[in-house]
């Protein structure tokens, strides 16, 4: 049986050959071998065939549901076995798409959320133990965990009423984020799945459930022993991603992390908020040159906030910087300069402050100080502007290209508001034939 199912699995990878598998009879036979068979190796081969079928043929998922096998699959997830977890989580994950299954019933009658929470707790313990022993993580551990986290995300996304059932998993998910070794580049599975899984969960509910008093909270996001530990980790991962991740990948993988950092700031106390502002907003040393020109995290954030290739991430970063400025337009302009702030404020119909020219500088703790020695447009200290001559240093070709892209985005944001009828100067130059294509060499 095992050998025949292994051969069938090979055929089942090719949609042109797998037609008989997708029939009602094919799905029923494989489901019985997968879920009614006591021999694990045979069962796993049948489940692999089913997972491939559900991936290649959407109607076969509903056939599986109609035959009544979904509750058996949910019940099987209770088993503490990584192969079982990987295959069953994969199958249930695919059932969240294009089926009429009731996950509420699977939760009520088959303890589905409890099984998922237990698996996440096991992974958190195993990863922490592996880190302490400096041994390598079992690849099957990471693979099974990734499928369970994807299942958790889809359930919370499509069935918001079930979100409270996963509150016990929040602390373990944060443990995983803290202890899972960072790959290179950092934002890849299963780390991205940990971040996504937290996005839909009620982090504030976790705070309330673990609070010991109104003065001192022992929460998963802000542990009592080190309240800044988690946000430090999130910001460190964000920093590494902006430096090491290909820009073509950043919009998809970094935007969720930026959202999670924003939620952390929203829930943080004043101590943690001060630290986050110090880590993410431009500081005194950044103002030796126009903001966004250096190699600090804040400089990377400002450059990404204007990248035409990152529509989701640039909006997320601008929103983060605005929230770090207490959602105050005056502070926002003072913190990042009129050049970076104006596009966001205009596109969100926020009045640009009239006293923007009276911008203040930023202190070492990320707080505004009462001096007025900052260029309100570039964010550079006025005393540093003359160091490279009246026009400043000559820009490289890459810097010129980035500046042109930044201006293009700013003008497009302004035009999209409908508040003013403005012609994008870059587009105008293209229309007038003032751009010439040059050979690569």
C-alpha positions as CSV (number, residue, x, y, z in Angstrom):
1,X,0.0,0.0,0.0
2,X,2.8,2.4,0.9
3,X,4.7,1.7,-2.3
4,X,1.6,2.1,-4.4
5,X,0.6,5.4,-2.7
6,X,4.2,6.7,-3.2
7,X,3.9,6.0,-6.9
8,X,0.5,7.6,-7.0
9,X,2.0,10.7,-5.3
10,X,4.4,11.0,-8.3
11,X,1.6,10.9,-10.8
12,X,-0.4,13.3,-8.6
13,X,2.1,16.1,-9.0
14,X,1.2,16.5,-12.7
15,X,-2.3,17.9,-13.3
16,X,-2.4,16.3,-16.8
17,X,-2.0,12.8,-15.3
18,X,-3.9,13.2,-12.0
19,X,-7.5,13.3,-13.3
20,X,-8.7,10.1,-11.6
21,X,-7.3,11.4,-8.2
22,X,-9.6,14.4,-8.4
23,X,-12.8,12.3,-8.8
24,X,-15.1,11.6,-5.8
25,X,-13.9,8.0,-5.8
26,X,-10.2,9.1,-5.9
27,X,-10.6,11.6,-3.0
28,X,-12.6,9.1,-0.9
29,X,-10.1,6.3,-1.3
30,X,-7.1,8.5,-0.4
31,X,-9.0,10.0,2.5
32,X,-9.7,6.6,4.0
33,X,-6.1,5.5,3.6
34,X,-5.0,8.9,5.1
35,X,-7.4,9.2,8.0
36,X,-8.7,5.7,8.7
37,X,-5.4,3.8,8.5
38,X,-3.4,3.0,11.7
39,X,-0.1,2.6,9.8
40,X,1.6,6.0,9.9
41,X,3.9,5.6,6.9
42,X,1.0,4.5,4.7
43,X,-1.3,7.2,6.1
44,X,1.3,9.9,5.4
45,X,1.7,8.9,1.8
46,X,-2.0,9.1,1.3
47,X,-2.2,12.5,3.0
48,X,0.6,13.8,0.7
49,X,-1.5,12.7,-2.3
50,X,-4.5,14.6,-0.9
51,X,-2.4,17.7,-0.2
52,X,-1.1,17.7,-3.8
53,X,-4.7,17.2,-5.1
54,X,-6.0,20.1,-3.1
55,X,-3.2,22.3,-4.4
56,X,-3.8,21.4,-8.0
57,X,-7.6,21.0,-8.1
58,X,-9.8,23.3,-6.1
59,X,-13.1,21.3,-6.5
60,X,-11.4,18.3,-4.9
61,X,-11.3,20.3,-1.6
62,X,-15.1,20.6,-1.5
63,X,-15.4,16.9,-2.4
64,X,-13.3,16.1,0.7
65,X,-15.6,18.3,2.8
66,X,-18.8,16.8,1.4
67,X,-17.5,13.3,2.1
68,X,-17.3,14.3,5.8
69,X,-13.5,13.9,6.3
70,X,-12.8,17.4,7.6
71,X,-13.7,16.7,11.3
72,X,-11.4,13.6,11.1
73,X,-8.6,15.8,9.8
74,X,-9.1,18.4,12.6
75,X,-9.1,15.6,15.2
76,X,-5.9,14.2,13.8
77,X,-4.1,17.5,14.4
78,X,-4.2,16.7,18.1
79,X,-1.4,14.2,17.6
80,X,2.1,15.3,18.7
81,X,3.8,14.3,15.5
82,X,5.6,16.7,13.1
83,X,4.7,14.8,9.9
84,X,1.1,14.7,11.0
85,X,1.2,18.4,11.9
86,X,2.7,19.4,8.6
87,X,0.3,17.4,6.4
88,X,-2.9,18.0,8.3
89,X,-2.2,21.7,8.7
90,X,-1.4,21.9,5.0
91,X,-4.7,20.2,4.1
92,X,-6.8,22.4,6.5
93,X,-5.0,25.5,5.3
94,X,-6.0,24.7,1.7
95,X,-9.6,24.0,2.9
96,X,-9.8,27.7,4.0
97,X,-10.0,28.6,0.3
98,X,-13.1,28.0,-1.9
99,X,-15.0,25.5,0.3
100,X,-18.2,25.7,2.3
101,X,-16.6,24.2,5.4
102,X,-17.5,25.5,8.9
103,X,-14.3,26.1,10.9
104,X,-16.5,27.2,13.8
105,X,-17.8,23.6,14.0
106,X,-14.3,22.2,13.8
107,X,-13.3,24.4,16.7
108,X,-16.4,23.6,18.8
109,X,-16.5,19.9,18.1
110,X,-12.9,18.9,17.4
111,X,-10.8,21.4,19.5
112,X,-9.0,22.7,16.4
113,X,-7.8,26.0,18.0
114,X,-6.6,24.1,21.1
115,X,-4.5,21.8,18.9
116,X,-3.0,24.7,17.0
117,X,-2.2,26.5,20.3
118,X,-0.5,23.3,21.7
119,X,1.6,22.9,18.5
120,X,2.8,26.5,18.7
121,X,3.7,26.0,22.4
122,X,5.7,22.9,21.5
123,X,7.6,24.7,18.8
124,X,8.4,27.6,21.1
125,X,9.8,25.2,23.7
126,X,11.7,23.1,21.2
127,X,13.3,26.2,19.5
128,X,14.3,27.7,22.9
129,X,15.8,24.3,24.0
130,X,17.7,24.1,20.6
131,X,19.1,27.6,21.1
132,X,20.3,26.9,24.6
133,X,22.0,23.7,23.4
134,X,23.4,25.5,20.3
135,X,22.3,22.6,18.1
136,X,20.7,22.9,14.7
137,X,16.9,23.2,14.3
138,X,15.3,20.1,12.8
139,X,14.2,21.1,9.3
140,X,10.9,19.3,9.8
141,X,10.3,21.4,12.9
142,X,10.5,24.6,10.8
143,X,8.4,23.1,8.0
144,X,5.6,21.9,10.2
145,X,5.6,25.1,12.2
146,X,5.3,27.2,9.0
147,X,2.2,25.3,7.9
148,X,0.5,25.6,11.4
149,X,1.2,29.4,11.4
150,X,-0.2,29.8,7.9
151,X,-3.3,27.9,9.1
152,X,-3.7,30.1,12.2
153,X,-3.4,33.3,10.0
154,X,-6.1,32.2,7.6
155,X,-8.5,31.1,10.3
156,X,-8.1,34.4,12.1
157,X,-8.4,36.3,8.8
158,X,-11.5,34.5,7.5
159,X,-13.2,33.8,10.8
160,X,-12.6,36.9,13.1
161,X,-15.0,35.5,15.7
162,X,-12.4,32.8,16.5
163,X,-9.6,35.3,17.2
164,X,-10.1,35.2,21.0
165,X,-9.5,31.4,20.9
166,X,-5.9,32.1,19.9
167,X,-5.0,34.6,22.7
168,X,-3.0,31.9,24.6
169,X,-0.8,31.5,21.5
170,X,0.4,35.2,21.6
171,X,3.1,34.7,24.3
172,X,4.4,31.6,22.5
173,X,4.5,33.3,19.1
174,X,6.5,36.1,20.7
175,X,8.9,33.6,22.2
176,X,9.4,32.2,18.7
177,X,10.2,35.6,17.4
178,X,12.7,36.2,20.1
179,X,14.5,32.8,19.9
180,X,14.3,31.7,16.3
181,X,17.7,32.3,14.7
182,X,17.6,35.0,12.0
183,X,18.3,33.7,8.5
184,X,19.9,35.8,5.7
185,X,18.0,37.7,4.5
186,X,15.9,37.8,7.7
187,X,12.4,38.1,6.4
188,X,11.6,34.6,5.1
189,X,9.6,31.6,6.3
190,X,9.0,30.7,9.1
191,X,9.8,34.1,10.5
192,X,7.4,35.9,8.2
193,X,4.7,33.5,9.2
194,X,5.2,34.3,12.9
195,X,4.8,38.0,12.1
196,X,1.7,37.4,10.0
197,X,0.2,35.2,12.7
198,X,0.5,38.0,15.3
199,X,-1.1,40.6,13.0
200,X,-4.7,39.4,13.3
201,X,-4.5,38.6,17.0
202,X,-5.8,40.8,19.8
203,X,-2.5,41.9,21.4
204,X,-4.4,44.3,23.7
205,X,-6.5,41.3,25.0
206,X,-3.2,39.5,25.8
207,X,-2.2,42.6,27.8
208,X,-5.4,42.6,29.8
209,X,-5.3,38.9,30.5
210,X,-1.8,39.0,31.9
211,X,-1.9,42.4,33.7
212,X,-1.1,42.2,37.4
213,X,-2.1,45.9,38.1
214,X,-2.7,49.1,36.3
215,X,0.8,50.3,37.3
216,X,2.9,47.2,36.4
217,X,1.9,44.9,33.6
218,X,3.6,41.7,32.8
219,X,2.6,41.3,29.2
220,X,3.9,39.1,26.3
221,X,4.7,42.2,24.2
222,X,6.3,44.1,27.1
223,X,7.8,41.5,29.5
224,X,8.2,42.8,33.1
225,X,11.9,41.9,33.3
226,X,12.7,43.8,30.1
227,X,9.8,45.7,28.6
228,X,11.8,46.8,25.6
229,X,13.1,43.4,24.6
230,X,10.4,42.5,22.1
231,X,10.3,45.8,20.2
232,X,14.1,45.9,20.1
233,X,14.0,42.5,18.4
234,X,11.3,43.7,15.9
235,X,13.2,46.8,15.1
236,X,16.5,44.9,14.7
237,X,14.8,42.5,12.2
238,X,13.4,45.5,10.4
239,X,16.8,47.2,10.2
240,X,18.5,44.0,8.9
241,X,15.7,43.5,6.3
242,X,16.0,47.0,4.9
243,X,19.7,46.5,4.5
244,X,19.9,42.9,3.4
245,X,16.7,42.1,1.7
246,X,16.3,42.7,-2.1
247,X,14.1,45.7,-2.6
248,X,11.9,43.8,-5.0
249,X,10.9,41.6,-2.0
250,X,10.5,44.3,0.6
251,X,6.9,45.4,-0.2
252,X,5.5,42.0,0.5
253,X,7.6,40.8,3.4
254,X,8.5,44.0,5.3
255,X,5.1,45.8,5.3
256,X,3.6,43.3,7.8
257,X,6.6,43.8,10.2
258,X,6.2,47.6,10.0
259,X,2.5,47.2,10.8
260,X,3.4,45.0,13.9
261,X,5.9,47.7,15.0
262,X,3.2,50.3,14.7
263,X,0.8,48.2,16.9
264,X,3.6,47.8,19.4
265,X,4.1,51.6,19.6
266,X,0.3,52.1,20.0
267,X,0.2,49.7,23.1
268,X,3.6,50.7,24.6
269,X,4.1,52.8,27.8
270,X,6.0,56.1,27.7
271,X,9.3,54.4,28.5
272,X,9.1,52.1,25.5
273,X,7.7,54.8,23.2
274,X,10.7,57.0,24.0
275,X,13.1,54.2,23.1
276,X,11.2,53.5,19.8
277,X,11.4,57.1,18.8
278,X,15.1,57.2,19.5
279,X,15.6,54.1,17.4
280,X,13.4,55.1,14.5
281,X,13.4,58.9,14.2
282,X,16.4,61.0,12.9
283,X,18.8,62.0,15.7
284,X,21.4,64.8,16.0
285,X,24.1,62.8,14.1
286,X,21.7,62.3,11.2
287,X,21.5,66.1,10.7
288,X,25.1,66.6,9.7
289,X,23.7,66.1,6.2
290,X,20.2,66.2,4.6
291,X,18.0,63.6,6.2
292,X,17.9,60.3,4.3
293,X,21.4,60.5,3.1
294,X,23.1,58.5,5.8
295,X,23.3,54.8,6.7
296,X,21.3,54.9,9.9
297,X,17.9,53.1,10.2
298,X,16.0,56.4,10.1
299,X,17.8,57.2,6.8
300,X,16.8,53.9,5.3
301,X,13.2,54.4,6.4
302,X,13.1,57.9,4.8
303,X,14.5,56.6,1.5
304,X,12.0,53.7,1.5
305,X,9.1,56.1,2.3
306,X,9.6,57.6,-1.2
307,X,10.4,54.5,-3.2
308,X,8.0,54.1,-6.2
309,X,8.6,50.3,-6.1
310,X,7.2,49.9,-2.6
311,X,3.6,51.2,-2.6
312,X,2.6,49.3,0.6
313,X,5.8,49.6,2.6
314,X,6.3,53.3,1.8
315,X,2.8,54.1,3.1
316,X,3.4,52.0,6.2
317,X,6.7,53.7,6.9
318,X,5.2,57.2,6.6
319,X,2.3,56.2,8.9
320,X,4.8,54.8,11.4
321,X,6.9,58.0,11.4
322,X,3.7,60.1,11.7
323,X,2.5,58.0,14.7
324,X,6.0,58.4,16.3
325,X,5.4,62.1,16.0
326,X,2.2,61.8,18.0
327,X,0.1,62.2,14.8
328,X,1.0,65.9,15.1
329,X,1.7,67.6,11.7
330,X,4.1,70.1,13.3
331,X,6.1,67.5,15.0
332,X,6.1,65.4,11.9
333,X,7.6,68.1,9.8
334,X,10.1,68.9,12.5
335,X,11.1,65.3,12.8
336,X,11.7,64.3,9.2
337,X,11.7,67.6,7.3
338,X,9.1,69.2,5.0
339,X,10.4,67.3,1.9
340,X,9.5,63.9,3.3
341,X,6.5,65.0,5.3
342,X,4.6,67.1,2.8
343,X,3.6,64.2,0.5
344,X,2.1,62.1,3.3
345,X,0.3,65.0,4.8
346,X,-1.2,66.1,1.5
347,X,-2.3,62.7,0.4
348,X,-4.1,62.2,3.8
349,X,-5.8,65.6,3.7
350,X,-3.9,66.8,6.7
351,X,-3.2,70.5,6.8
352,X,0.5,71.3,6.3
353,X,1.6,73.5,9.2
354,X,2.1,77.1,8.3
355,X,5.0,77.5,10.7
356,X,7.0,74.6,9.1
357,X,9.9,77.0,8.5
358,X,10.3,77.3,12.3
359,X,11.3,73.7,12.7
360,X,13.0,72.5,15.8
361,X,15.8,70.0,16.2
362,X,15.6,66.5,17.8
363,X,17.3,65.7,21.0
364,X,19.2,62.5,21.9
365,X,16.0,60.8,23.3
366,X,13.9,61.5,20.2
367,X,12.2,64.4,21.8
368,X,11.8,67.9,20.4
369,X,14.0,70.7,21.7
370,X,13.4,74.4,21.5
371,X,16.2,75.4,19.1
372,X,15.6,76.6,15.5
373,X,18.8,75.6,13.8
374,X,17.3,73.1,11.3
375,X,16.6,73.5,7.6
376,X,12.8,72.8,7.6
377,X,12.9,71.2,4.1
378,X,16.0,68.9,4.3
379,X,16.2,68.4,8.1
380,X,19.9,69.3,8.0
381,X,21.4,71.5,10.6
382,X,21.9,75.0,9.2
383,X,25.5,75.1,10.6
384,X,26.4,72.0,8.5
385,X,25.0,73.2,5.2
386,X,28.0,75.2,4.2
387,X,30.6,72.5,4.7
388,X,30.4,71.3,1.1
389,X,30.0,74.7,-0.6
390,X,26.9,76.6,-1.5
391,X,25.4,73.8,-3.6
392,X,26.4,71.0,-1.4
393,X,28.4,67.9,-2.6
394,X,27.9,66.6,-6.1
395,X,25.3,63.9,-6.2
396,X,26.2,60.5,-7.7
397,X,24.1,59.1,-10.6
398,X,22.3,56.7,-8.2
399,X,21.5,59.6,-5.8
400,X,20.1,61.7,-8.7
401,X,17.9,58.8,-9.8
402,X,16.6,58.3,-6.3
403,X,15.9,62.0,-5.9
404,X,14.0,62.0,-9.2
405,X,11.9,59.0,-8.1
406,X,11.2,60.7,-4.7
407,X,10.0,63.9,-6.4
408,X,7.9,61.9,-8.8
409,X,6.1,60.1,-5.9
410,X,5.6,63.3,-4.0
411,X,4.0,65.1,-7.0
412,X,1.8,62.0,-7.7
413,X,0.6,62.0,-4.1
414,X,-0.2,65.7,-4.3
415,X,-2.0,65.3,-7.7
416,X,-4.1,62.4,-6.4
417,X,-5.6,64.4,-3.6
418,X,-7.5,66.6,-6.1
419,X,-6.8,69.6,-3.8
420,X,-4.7,71.3,-6.4
421,X,-4.2,70.7,-10.1
422,X,-0.4,70.2,-10.3
423,X,1.6,68.8,-13.3
424,X,4.3,66.4,-12.3
425,X,7.5,68.0,-13.6
426,X,9.1,64.6,-14.3
427,X,6.1,63.5,-16.4
428,X,6.0,66.8,-18.1
429,X,9.7,66.4,-19.1
430,X,8.9,63.0,-20.5
431,X,5.9,64.3,-22.5
432,X,8.0,67.2,-23.9
433,X,10.7,64.8,-25.1
434,X,13.4,66.1,-22.7
435,X,14.4,62.5,-21.8
436,X,16.8,60.6,-23.9
437,X,17.4,56.8,-23.7
438,X,21.1,56.0,-23.4
439,X,22.8,52.7,-24.1
440,X,23.7,50.7,-21.0
441,X,27.4,51.2,-21.5
